[in-house]
Amino acid sequence: MIGRMADPTFDPRPAAPGDDSARPAPAAVPPRPAAPTPRLLGWEVACVLALSLGAAAVSSMISFAGLLTAPESLPDQTASLIGSRAAEERPWLDLSRQLFSLAFALAPVLLVVHLLHRSRESAATIGFDVRRPGRDLGSGAALAALIGLGGLAVYLVSWRLGLTVTVAPSALNEHWWQLPVLVLQAVKNGVLEEVIVVGYLMLRLRQLGWSPVSAVLASSLLRATYHLYQGVGMFFGNLVMGLVFCWFYQRYGRVMPLVVAHALIDIVAFVGSVYLIGRVDWLPSPG
């Protein structure tokens, strides 16, 4: 009350009926943020890629330079995709680190969804939702069969030609949680790569004025580059995969089938490697 009396605009007399002059003015509604400019969008894309798969592409190019300068040939070198993070006798520490890595690897996806909402869009803008589960699962499975079989053929042929390293999809120690972690890793790869490299990147590039062809090529080259650590053969194999996935996204406008397809491909590769590598003659095995 003392504070109100000290206010020179305060009138202690009760307001007359219908007299609004003594009532406080309603708080002003903050304006909605303006749409981002092309300059801001460009910086946004650069930051997202620097925190995710753009950094992976740079790392992959450095690793590829190391492969080429190593004394061994490419097929004599091994690329392990998923490895243990603790000694075999410490399974709970290994599991904790695996789950930590999985959770924070998806942080760029959360950032992308946040940025889409800030620009008056949403995850549904790129088709990253569950509105069509049956159709997404069906088309994702079909894409997985097409790309998965083709990718396996590219890997085997390029390995025989000396253009690809020996890929060990899983180098995890044998624990009860090995297969669940491999499945989670596969799902993480599908969400991270397809949401950022296809849905988000192609949307932003189109908003920046890139032509459809240029956007497709940029997305596909980025995908191929961050797989370069596996060798030249897998670079071109992933380039083709990127072209197919970008064509699908441009045609149907949904990234969820691509997430399903990528996750299924990696599940088969990761889990299959546990049971097949070293047990069948036609599949390259680390020396």
Sequence and secondary structure as in RCSB ss.txt:
>XXXX:A:sequence
MIGRMADPTFDPRPAAPGDDSARPAPAAVPPRPAAPTPRLLGWEVACVLALSLGAAAVSSMISFAGLLTAPESLP
DQTASLIGSRAAEERPWLDLSRQLFSLAFALAPVLLVVHLLHRSRESAATIGFDVRRPGRDLGSGAALAALIGLG
GLAVYLVSWRLGLTVTVAPSALNEHWWQLPVLVLQAVKNGVLEEVIVVGYLMLRLRQLGWSPVSAVLASSLLRAT
YHLYQGVGMFFGNLVMGLVFCWFYQRYGRVMPLVVAHALIDIVAFVGSVYLIGRVDWLPSPG
>XXXX:A:secstr
 HHHHH TT   S   TT  TTS              HHHHHHHHHHHHHTTHHHHHHHHHHHHHHHHHSSS GG
GSEEEEEE SS TT HHHHHHHHHHHHHHHTHHHHHHHHHHHHTT  GGGGT SSS HHHHHHHHHHHHHHHHHH
HHHHHHHHHHTT B EEEEEE    TTHHHHHHHHHHHHHHHHIIIIIIIHHHHHHHTT  HHHHHHHHHHHHHH
TTGGGBHHHHHHHHHHHHHHHHHHHHH  SHHHHHHHHHHHHHHHHHHHHHTTT SSS    
